[in-house]
Amino acid sequence: MCGNRKETIQFGMPTLIELSSLEETFKLCRKLGLDFVELNMNLPDYQADKLEEIEALLELKERYGIYYTIHLDENLNICDFNRAVAQAYTDTVRRTITAAKKLGSPILNMHMNHGVYFTLPERKVELFAVYGKEYREAWTQFRCMCEDEIGDFDIRICIENTDGFRDYEKEAMQGLLESPVFGLTWDIGHSHSVGNIDEAFLMEHGDELQHFHIHDALGEKNHRALGTGEIDLIQRLQLAKAHHCRCVLETKTVEGLEESVGWLWRNWKESCEKYF
């Protein structure tokens, strides 16, 4: 794209359901001039045991000159009150960190699971808000595990905004972001679709921004190709550049990805020259 990460943004692509193999993904990634692929652990092909097939993954990385970031399973819930369930998720992250160290993957992207809520006559009650002590303790233990496993490796576990951070999640994140192994992902489409309610928190912790998910949005409709929605994409890209962030072009189709890359060449390349 416009250079290396120290000078500007590195762009990557998600794993797309239309592509039947990782090699197909790498071929498209190189064809489009992108720098990395974000492996999505919601898919069966990228579960922890598959990420542990290190030699095959490294061979593709070296052959195509493309590296990996990793999107952890969206169901991940290390605060589940069933400790056996929580432990299984924690062990999955531990195994993923081990794989990331061997693969040279700099980013693990994760969502915060809102947990279960009870519906009362007039309101919803989120159990993590009620059982805050247990919730915070689980995150503290998770933070310690991640710090121990990552050690001196240059890996950040980045928490992504989705449909609005809850107050108890922000409190937990304050503690996580004190650690050198945690950071933030700004998904600009998710942000737009909920009225940018997380923007103040994300900007307050701007030094911890490491990663962006870039896609356009029209009202509540997300994951649109760049230039087909309402977001001020140049402004968001300038923020990503200012914080030295990587950006995943997070459309869900090959066509949308190709359209987005074309938009970048027409619009962001000029902006690189004009502003930077």
C-alpha positions as CSV (number, residue, x, y, z in Angstrom):
1,M,0.0,0.0,0.0
2,C,1.7,3.3,1.1
3,G,4.7,1.8,2.8
4,N,5.6,0.1,6.1
5,R,3.9,0.2,9.4
6,K,6.3,2.7,10.9
7,E,5.6,5.2,8.1
8,T,1.9,4.5,7.4
9,I,-0.7,1.8,7.7
10,Q,-0.4,-1.9,6.8
11,F,-3.6,-3.3,5.4
12,G,-4.9,-6.8,5.7
13,M,-7.9,-8.9,4.9
14,P,-10.1,-11.3,6.9
15,T,-10.6,-14.9,6.2
16,L,-13.6,-15.1,3.8
17,I,-16.2,-17.9,3.6
18,E,-16.1,-17.8,-0.2
19,L,-12.4,-19.0,-0.2
20,S,-12.0,-22.7,0.3
21,S,-8.4,-22.8,1.5
22,L,-5.8,-20.6,3.2
23,E,-3.7,-20.7,0.1
24,E,-6.6,-19.2,-1.9
25,T,-6.7,-16.5,0.7
26,F,-3.0,-15.8,0.5
27,K,-3.2,-15.7,-3.3
28,L,-5.9,-13.0,-3.2
29,C,-4.1,-11.2,-0.4
30,R,-0.9,-10.9,-2.5
31,K,-2.9,-10.1,-5.7
32,L,-4.5,-7.1,-3.9
33,G,-1.2,-5.9,-2.5
34,L,-2.2,-6.4,1.1
35,D,0.2,-7.2,4.0
36,F,-1.5,-9.8,6.2
37,V,-4.4,-12.1,6.8
38,E,-6.5,-12.2,9.9
39,L,-7.3,-15.8,10.7
40,N,-10.8,-16.2,12.2
41,M,-11.1,-18.8,15.0
42,N,-14.9,-18.9,14.6
43,L,-14.2,-21.1,11.6
44,P,-13.3,-24.8,11.9
45,D,-10.2,-24.4,9.8
46,Y,-8.6,-22.1,12.3
47,Q,-9.3,-23.7,15.7
48,A,-6.4,-24.0,18.1
49,D,-5.3,-27.4,16.9
50,K,-5.1,-26.1,13.3
51,L,-3.0,-23.1,14.4
52,E,-0.6,-25.6,16.0
53,E,0.2,-27.0,12.5
54,I,3.0,-24.5,12.5
55,E,5.2,-25.8,9.7
56,A,2.4,-25.5,7.1
57,L,1.4,-22.0,8.3
58,L,5.0,-20.8,8.2
59,E,5.6,-22.2,4.8
60,L,2.7,-20.2,3.4
61,K,3.8,-17.1,5.3
62,E,7.3,-17.3,3.8
63,R,6.2,-18.3,0.3
64,Y,3.8,-15.4,-0.1
65,G,5.5,-12.8,2.2
66,I,2.3,-12.3,4.1
67,Y,1.9,-12.5,7.9
68,Y,-0.9,-13.4,10.2
69,T,-3.0,-11.7,12.8
70,I,-5.6,-13.8,14.7
71,H,-9.3,-13.1,15.5
72,L,-10.2,-15.1,18.6
73,D,-13.6,-16.9,18.8
74,E,-16.4,-14.4,19.3
75,N,-18.0,-16.8,21.8
76,L,-14.9,-16.6,24.0
77,N,-16.0,-16.1,27.6
78,I,-13.3,-16.3,30.1
79,C,-15.7,-15.0,32.8
80,D,-18.3,-17.7,32.5
81,F,-19.5,-18.7,35.9
82,N,-19.0,-22.3,35.0
83,R,-15.4,-22.5,35.7
84,A,-14.8,-25.6,33.5
85,V,-16.2,-23.6,30.5
86,A,-14.1,-20.5,31.4
87,Q,-11.0,-22.7,31.8
88,A,-11.6,-24.2,28.3
89,Y,-11.7,-20.7,26.8
90,T,-8.6,-19.7,28.8
91,D,-6.7,-22.7,27.6
92,T,-7.7,-21.9,24.0
93,V,-6.2,-18.5,24.4
94,R,-3.1,-19.9,26.0
95,R,-2.6,-22.3,23.0
96,T,-3.3,-19.5,20.6
97,I,-0.6,-17.3,22.2
98,T,1.9,-20.2,21.9
99,A,1.0,-20.5,18.2
100,A,1.2,-16.7,17.7
101,K,4.7,-16.6,19.1
102,K,5.9,-19.3,16.7
103,L,4.1,-17.6,13.7
104,G,5.3,-14.1,14.6
105,S,1.6,-12.9,14.8
106,P,1.6,-9.4,16.4
107,I,-2.2,-9.1,17.2
108,L,-4.8,-11.3,18.8
109,N,-8.2,-9.6,18.4
110,M,-11.0,-10.4,20.9
111,H,-14.5,-9.4,21.8
112,M,-15.7,-9.0,25.3
113,N,-18.6,-11.4,25.9
114,H,-21.5,-9.6,27.5
115,G,-22.7,-12.8,29.2
116,V,-26.2,-13.8,30.2
117,Y,-28.9,-11.3,31.2
118,F,-32.2,-11.7,33.0
119,T,-35.3,-10.0,31.6
120,L,-37.3,-8.4,34.3
121,P,-40.7,-6.7,33.7
122,E,-39.2,-3.2,33.2
123,R,-35.5,-3.9,32.4
124,K,-32.7,-6.3,31.6
125,V,-30.2,-7.2,34.3
126,E,-26.8,-8.3,33.0
127,L,-25.3,-10.8,35.4
128,F,-21.7,-9.6,35.0
129,A,-22.8,-6.2,36.3
130,V,-24.5,-7.8,39.4
131,Y,-21.6,-10.2,40.1
132,G,-18.9,-7.6,39.5
133,K,-16.4,-9.1,42.0
134,E,-16.4,-12.5,40.3
135,Y,-16.2,-10.8,36.9
136,R,-13.2,-8.6,37.8
137,E,-11.4,-11.5,39.4
138,A,-11.7,-13.6,36.2
139,W,-10.2,-10.8,34.1
140,T,-7.3,-10.3,36.6
141,Q,-6.5,-14.0,36.4
142,F,-6.7,-13.9,32.6
143,R,-4.4,-10.8,32.5
144,C,-1.8,-12.6,34.6
145,M,-2.0,-15.7,32.4
146,C,-1.6,-13.7,29.2
147,E,1.4,-11.7,30.6
148,D,3.1,-15.0,31.7
149,E,2.5,-16.6,28.3
150,I,3.5,-13.7,26.1
151,G,6.5,-12.7,28.1
152,D,8.8,-10.5,26.0
153,F,7.2,-11.3,22.7
154,D,5.8,-8.4,20.7
155,I,2.2,-9.5,20.8
156,R,-0.9,-7.5,21.8
157,I,-4.3,-8.8,22.7
158,C,-6.6,-6.1,21.4
159,I,-10.2,-5.7,22.6
160,E,-12.6,-4.8,19.9
161,N,-15.7,-2.6,20.3
162,T,-18.9,-4.2,19.1
163,D,-22.4,-2.9,20.2
164,G,-21.3,-0.6,23.0
165,F,-19.0,-1.3,25.9
166,R,-20.9,-1.8,29.2
167,D,-19.7,0.1,32.3
168,Y,-18.5,-3.1,33.9
169,E,-16.5,-3.9,30.8
170,K,-14.9,-0.5,30.7
171,E,-13.9,-1.0,34.4
172,A,-12.3,-4.3,33.5
173,M,-10.5,-2.8,30.5
174,Q,-9.0,-0.1,32.6
175,G,-7.1,-2.9,34.5
176,L,-6.2,-4.8,31.3
177,L,-4.9,-1.7,29.6
178,E,-2.4,-1.1,32.4
179,S,-0.7,-4.3,31.1
180,P,1.8,-4.1,28.2
181,V,0.2,-7.1,26.5
182,F,-3.3,-5.6,26.0
183,G,-4.5,-3.0,23.6
184,L,-7.6,-1.8,21.7
185,T,-9.1,-2.5,18.3
186,W,-11.4,0.2,16.8
187,D,-14.1,-1.3,14.5
188,I,-15.3,1.8,12.8
189,G,-18.4,0.1,11.3
190,H,-19.6,-1.2,14.6
191,S,-18.9,2.2,16.1
192,H,-20.9,4.0,13.5
193,S,-23.9,1.6,13.8
194,V,-24.3,2.3,17.5
195,G,-24.0,6.1,17.3
196,N,-20.2,6.1,18.1
197,I,-21.0,5.6,21.8
198,D,-17.6,4.0,22.4
199,E,-15.6,6.8,20.6
200,A,-14.9,8.8,23.8
201,F,-13.5,5.7,25.6
202,L,-11.4,4.7,22.6
203,M,-10.0,8.2,22.2
204,E,-9.3,8.5,25.9
205,H,-7.1,5.4,25.6
206,G,-5.7,6.4,22.2
207,D,-2.2,5.4,23.1
208,E,-3.5,1.8,23.4
209,L,-5.0,1.7,19.9
210,Q,-3.1,-1.0,17.9
211,H,-5.6,-2.3,15.4
212,F,-8.5,-1.1,13.2
213,H,-11.3,-3.0,11.5
214,I,-12.2,-0.8,8.5
215,H,-15.4,-1.2,6.7
216,D,-18.2,1.2,5.7
217,A,-21.7,1.3,7.2
218,L,-25.0,2.6,6.3
219,G,-27.2,3.1,9.4
220,E,-27.0,-0.3,11.2
221,K,-25.8,-2.1,8.1
222,N,-22.2,-3.0,8.6
223,H,-19.3,-4.6,6.6
224,R,-20.0,-2.6,3.5
225,A,-17.3,-2.0,0.9
226,L,-15.4,1.3,1.4
227,G,-17.1,4.2,-0.2
228,T,-20.6,2.7,-0.1
229,G,-21.7,4.1,3.3
230,E,-21.8,7.1,5.5
231,I,-18.5,7.0,7.4
232,D,-15.8,9.6,7.0
233,L,-13.2,7.0,6.1
234,I,-10.4,9.4,5.5
235,Q,-10.7,10.8,9.0
236,R,-10.7,7.3,10.5
237,L,-7.7,6.3,8.4
238,Q,-5.9,9.3,9.6
239,L,-6.5,8.3,13.2
240,A,-5.3,4.8,12.4
241,K,-2.1,6.2,10.9
242,A,-1.5,8.6,13.8
243,H,-1.6,5.7,16.2
244,H,0.5,3.4,13.9
245,C,-2.3,0.8,13.7
246,R,-2.8,-2.1,11.3
247,C,-6.1,-2.1,9.4
248,V,-8.2,-5.1,8.4
249,L,-10.4,-4.4,5.4
250,E,-13.3,-6.3,7.1
251,T,-15.7,-6.8,4.3
252,K,-17.4,-10.3,4.1
253,T,-17.1,-11.0,0.3
254,V,-14.3,-11.1,-2.2
255,E,-16.1,-8.5,-4.3
256,G,-16.4,-6.1,-1.4
257,L,-12.8,-6.6,-0.6
258,E,-11.7,-5.9,-4.1
259,E,-13.9,-2.8,-4.2
260,S,-12.5,-1.6,-0.9
261,V,-8.9,-2.0,-2.1
262,G,-9.8,0.0,-5.3
263,W,-11.3,2.8,-3.1
264,L,-8.1,2.9,-1.1
265,W,-5.9,3.3,-4.1
266,R,-8.1,6.1,-5.5
267,N,-8.5,7.9,-2.2
268,W,-6.1,7.0,0.5
269,K,-3.0,6.9,-1.6
270,E,-3.7,10.6,-2.5
271,S,-4.3,11.3,1.2
272,C,-0.9,9.7,2.1
273,E,0.8,12.1,-0.2
274,K,-1.3,15.1,0.8
275,Y,-1.2,14.7,4.6
276,F,1.9,12.6,5.4
